[in-house]
């Protein structure tokens, strides 16, 4: 019977160990209770003033085709945004 080198068994042993650890991790309960946010918690999500909240209670204004604005502002940075890879798309900006 030929001997199998230990180096060829190591990936199998490590993989099986990781699967066991992953299974144990999945069986654990979350450490804290996750609380709902926004509409699920009954709070205001920053809908625009033109949306009548009493009339549209329980509806998503975006899906209804109404414009909503949030509390954010446009950035003040000047210049151009030459995509992710630059204007010539070669990774050099």
C-alpha positions in Angstrom: 0.0 0.0 0.0 1.6 3.3 -1.1 2.0 6.0 1.5 0.2 9.3 0.9 2.4 12.3 1.6 1.2 14.6 4.4 1.4 17.6 2.1 -1.3 16.2 -0.1 -3.7 15.6 2.8 -3.3 19.1 4.4 -5.7 20.9 2.1 -8.3 18.3 2.8 -7.8 18.4 6.6 -7.8 22.3 6.6 -10.9 22.4 4.4 -12.8 19.9 6.6 -11.8 21.9 9.7 -13.1 25.2 8.1 -16.4 23.6 7.2 -16.8 22.4 10.7 -16.0 25.8 12.1 -18.4 27.4 9.6 -21.2 25.1 10.6 -20.6 25.8 14.3 -20.6 29.6 13.5 -24.0 29.3 11.7 -25.5 27.5 14.7 -24.7 30.4 17.1 -27.3 33.0 17.9 -26.6 36.7 17.2 -24.9 38.5 20.1 -27.4 41.4 20.2 -30.9 42.1 19.2 -31.2 43.9 15.8 -33.7 46.7 16.0 -35.6 47.8 12.9 -34.9 51.3 11.6 -36.8 53.9 9.5 -40.3 53.0 8.5 -40.2 49.6 10.2 -39.6 51.3 13.6 -42.3 53.9 12.9 -39.8 56.7 12.6 -39.4 59.4 10.0 -37.0 58.5 7.2 -36.7 62.1 5.9 -39.4 62.1 3.2 -39.9 65.3 1.2 -42.5 67.9 2.2 -44.5 67.3 -0.9 -45.5 63.8 0.2 -48.6 63.7 2.3 -47.8 61.3 5.1 -51.5 60.7 6.1 -52.6 60.0 2.6 -49.6 57.8 1.6 -49.2 56.0 5.0 -47.6 52.6 4.3 -46.7 53.3 0.7 -43.2 53.7 -0.7 -43.0 57.2 -2.2 -40.2 56.2 -4.6 -42.3 53.3 -6.0 -45.3 55.7 -6.3 -43.2 58.0 -8.5 -42.9 60.8 -6.0 -39.6 62.7 -5.4 -38.1 62.4 -2.0 -35.2 64.4 -0.6 -32.9 63.4 2.2 -31.0 65.5 4.7 -27.8 65.4 2.8 -26.1 68.2 0.7 -24.1 68.1 -2.5 -20.3 67.9 -2.0 -18.2 71.1 -2.3 -15.3 69.4 -4.1 -14.3 71.1 -7.4 -12.9 69.4 -10.5 -13.8 66.4 -12.6 -14.3 62.8 -11.8 -12.5 60.8 -14.4 -14.1 57.5 -13.8 -12.5 54.8 -11.8 -9.5 54.1 -14.2 -8.9 57.6 -15.5 -10.0 59.4 -18.6 -8.2 57.0 -20.9 -9.2 54.0 -18.7 -5.7 52.9 -18.2 -5.5 53.2 -14.4 -3.4 56.4 -14.6 -5.2 59.6 -13.4 
